[in-house]
C-alpha cells in the first residue's frame, strides 16, 4: 500500500482509502502530546485529539473497519491514589491533553456498546515513551520535543544549552516527579500483539504499556550524564500546571493476555540509545 498524505479528520480522504484498499484494521497514533501546551491552548488539543478522532472513528465504523487500536496515555489516571496503576484504577485526567484522550476512550467504549458497529478496539495507555532503535538508524526527530530523556540527551549532545527541572518540591524522594519509561521498540511490539489479538476475535479492552517501575527526573538526568560522560547544566524551575507527581504501571494484564515480553526494560539502555541517536543526527 502506498503512502497517502492526508488528514485523519477528513472523512472523504479516509473513506476513500478504506474502500480502495479494503482496510479492516486501523492504528490511530495522530495526536498532540504536550501537557503544558494543552494547558495553554486547549482548543488545539480538543480539536485534534478528540474531534478528529471522532471523525476518524465514525468513518471507520461506517466503512466496515473491524479492528481499531488507539494510542492513549497513562495521564488519564491523573495523580493516582494507588500505585502501581492497573487498568481498573479510577481515571482522573488533569489537563486538556489527557482529557481529550479520555474522551476518545469513552467514545470507543460507548460506540462499541451501542451495537451499531462491527468495530472492536484495543486502547493502549502509554507510559513515558523514550529511546531509539538499538543499533541506530531510527529515532525521534520531533522539532521542539518536550519529553525528558529526549531533551536531556539533546543537552548532552550540545544541542541545548541547559535542561530545566520543572518542580523540585514534590512529595517524592528527591522532590522531582516520577515516571515509568518504556522503550519505543517494546511499545511497537505491543501494537503488533494488539493487532494479532483483535484479528483473532479478541474482545475490546484496555492495556497499560509500561515496565512497572518509576524513575525520578533527577535519576534520569544522572543516568544521561553517565551514558554520555557529560555533565549537564541543570536549572531548577517552577512546577508546570497539569503535571502528574508520581506514576508507574502494573503491566500484568498486557503480559498475561497479549503475552507481551519486553526486551529493553533498562533505563540505562533507553538513555544510551537516545544519546547515540542525538549524536548521530
C-alpha positions in Angstrom: 0.0 0.0 0.0 1.5 3.4 -0.9 1.8 6.3 1.5 -1.2 8.7 1.4 -0.7 12.1 3.0 -3.9 13.4 4.4 -5.9 14.4 7.5 -7.4 11.7 9.6 -10.2 14.1 10.4 -11.2 14.3 6.7 -13.9 11.7 6.2 -13.7 11.7 2.4 -10.0 11.0 2.3 -10.2 8.3 5.0 -13.3 6.6 3.5 -11.6 6.6 0.0 -8.5 4.9 1.5 -10.5 2.3 3.4 -12.7 1.4 0.4 -9.8 1.4 -2.1 -7.6 -0.9 -0.1 -10.3 -2.8 1.8 -8.9 -1.8 5.1 -10.1 -3.8 8.1 -7.7 -2.6 10.8 -6.6 0.9 11.8 -4.0 2.0 14.3 -4.5 5.7 15.4 -1.3 7.5 16.5 -2.1 11.0 15.4 -2.2 13.4 18.4 -0.7 16.5 20.0 1.1 15.3 23.2 2.5 18.3 25.2 0.8 18.6 28.6 2.0 22.2 29.1 0.9 23.3 25.6 -2.5 21.7 26.2 -3.0 23.9 29.3 -2.2 27.0 27.3 -4.1 26.0 24.1 -6.9 23.6 25.0 -8.9 24.2 21.8 -6.0 22.9 19.7 -6.0 19.7 21.8 -9.7 19.0 21.8 -9.9 19.8 18.1 -7.1 17.4 17.0 -7.1 14.8 19.7 -10.9 14.4 20.2 -12.8 16.0 17.3 -10.5 14.5 14.6 -10.6 11.1 16.4 -14.4 11.2 16.4 -14.5 11.8 12.7 -11.9 9.0 12.1 -13.7 6.5 14.3 -17.1 7.4 12.8 -15.7 6.9 9.2 -14.0 3.7 10.2 -17.3 2.3 11.7 -19.4 3.4 8.6 -16.9 1.8 6.2 -16.8 -1.6 8.0 -13.4 -1.4 9.7 -13.3 -4.2 12.3 -10.2 -3.6 14.4 -9.1 -0.2 15.9 -6.0 0.4 18.1 -5.9 3.7 19.9 -2.9 5.3 21.3 -3.9 6.7 24.7 -2.0 7.8 27.7 -1.3 7.0 31.4 -2.1 10.6 32.0 -5.8 9.6 32.1 -5.1 8.3 35.7 -4.1 11.8 36.9 -2.4 11.6 40.3 -3.3 8.1 41.3 -4.0 7.2 44.9 -2.9 3.6 44.3 0.5 2.8 42.7 1.3 0.9 40.6 -1.8 1.6 38.5 -3.8 -1.1 36.9 -6.4 -0.7 34.1 -9.1 -0.8 36.8 -7.7 2.3 38.6 -10.0 5.3 38.7 -9.3 7.8 35.9 -9.0 11.5 36.7 -7.3 13.4 33.8 -5.9 16.7 34.8 -5.4 18.7 31.6 -6.7 19.1 28.1 -4.2 16.6 26.7 -5.3 13.7 29.0 -9.0 14.8 28.9 -9.0 14.7 25.1 -7.6 11.2 25.2 -10.1 10.1 27.8 -13.0 11.5 25.8 -11.8 9.3 22.8 -11.7 6.3 25.1 -15.2 7.0 26.2 -16.3 7.4 22.6 -14.9 4.0 21.6 -16.5 2.3 24.6 -19.9 3.9 24.0 -19.9 3.2 20.3 -19.0 -0.5 20.7 -21.6 -1.0 23.5 -24.3 0.5 21.2 -24.4 -2.5 19.0 -24.4 -0.2 15.9 -20.9 -1.1 14.7 -18.7 -4.1 14.0 -15.7 -2.2 15.3 -13.7 -3.7 18.2 -10.8 -1.8 19.9 -7.7 -2.0 22.0 -6.8 1.1 23.9 -3.1 1.2 24.7 -2.3 3.6 27.6 1.3 4.6 27.0 3.5 5.4 29.9 6.6 7.6 29.0 7.9 6.5 25.6 11.6 7.0 25.1 14.7 5.5 23.4 15.8 4.9 19.8 16.3 1.8 17.8 19.0 -0.4 19.3 21.9 -0.4 16.9 21.0 3.1 15.5 19.2 4.2 12.3 15.9 5.3 13.8 14.9 7.7 16.5 12.8 10.7 17.4 13.3 13.8 15.3 10.4 15.8 16.6 11.0 19.6 16.4 10.9 21.3 19.9 10.4 17.9 21.6 9.4 18.1 25.3 10.0 14.6 26.6 12.5 14.3 29.4 15.0 11.8 28.0 15.0 13.3 24.5 15.6 16.8 25.9 18.3 15.6 28.3 20.1 13.8 25.5 19.9 16.8 23.3 21.6 18.8 26.0 24.3 16.2 26.5 24.9 16.2 22.7 25.3 20.0 22.8 22.0 20.9 21.1 20.6 22.6 24.1 22.4 25.0 26.5 20.7 23.6 29.6 17.8 21.5 30.9 15.2 22.6 33.3 13.6 20.6 36.1 10.0 21.8 36.5 9.3 21.4 40.2 11.8 20.3 42.9 9.4 20.4 45.8 7.1 17.5 45.1 6.4 14.8 47.7 8.8 12.3 46.3 12.2 11.0 47.5 14.2 13.7 45.7 11.5 16.3 45.2 11.1 15.7 41.5 8.3 13.9 39.5 8.5 10.1 39.0 7.6 8.4 35.7 7.6 4.9 34.1 9.7 4.9 30.9 9.1 2.4 28.1 11.5 1.8 25.2 9.8 2.6 21.8 10.6 -0.8 20.4 8.8 -2.6 23.2 5.8 -0.3 22.6 5.9 -1.1 18.9 5.8 -4.8 19.7 2.7 -4.2 21.9 0.9 -2.7 18.9 1.7 -5.7 16.8 0.4 -8.1 19.5 -2.7 -6.0 20.0 -3.5 -6.2 16.3 -3.0 -10.0 16.4 -5.3 -10.1 19.4 -8.1 -8.2 17.6 -7.7 -10.1 14.4 -8.1 -13.3 16.4 -11.5 -12.0 17.6 -10.3 -10.6 20.9 -12.8 -8.5 22.9 -12.5 -4.8 23.2 -10.2 -3.9 26.1 -7.6 -1.5 27.6 -3.9 -2.3 28.3 -1.2 -0.4 30.2 2.1 -0.1 28.3 4.9 0.4 30.9 7.5 -1.6 32.7 6.1 -1.3 36.3 8.8 0.8 37.8 9.4 4.5 38.3 12.4 6.9 38.0 12.6 10.5 39.2 13.6 13.3 36.9 16.9 13.6 38.8 17.6 9.9 38.4 17.0 10.1 34.7 19.3 13.1 34.3 22.0 11.3 36.3 21.7 8.3 34.0 22.0 10.5 30.9 25.2 12.0 32.4 26.6 8.5 33.0 26.0 7.2 29.5 27.1 10.4 27.8 30.1 11.1 30.1 28.9 14.7 30.0 27.9 17.0 32.9 24.5 18.6 32.2 23.8 22.2 33.0 20.6 21.9 35.1 18.3 24.7 36.2 15.6 24.3 38.7 12.3 25.9 37.6 8.7 26.3 38.8 6.2 23.5 38.6 4.2 23.2 35.3 0.4 23.1 35.5 -1.1 19.8 34.7 2.0 17.6 35.6 1.4 14.3 37.5 3.5 13.9 40.6 4.2 10.1 40.6 3.0 7.3 38.4 4.1 3.9 37.2 2.3 0.9 35.8 1.2 -2.5 36.6 1.7 -4.3 33.2 0.4 -7.7 34.3 -2.7 -7.6 32.1 -0.8 -7.0 28.8 1.7 -9.6 29.7 -0.9 -12.2 30.5 -3.4 -11.6 27.6 -1.1 -10.5 24.8 2.0 -12.5 26.0 4.0 -9.3 25.8 7.6 -9.8 26.7 9.6 -6.5 26.9 13.2 -6.7 25.6 14.6 -3.3 26.6 13.5 -2.8 30.2 16.6 -0.9 31.1 16.7 2.8 31.8 20.4 3.0 31.0 19.9 1.4 27.6 16.9 3.7 26.9 19.1 6.7 27.7 22.1 5.3 25.8 20.1 4.6 22.6 18.6 8.1 22.7 22.0 9.8 23.3 23.6 7.8 20.4 20.8 8.9 18.1 21.2 12.5 19.1 25.0 12.4 18.5 24.5 11.0 15.0 21.7 13.1 13.5 
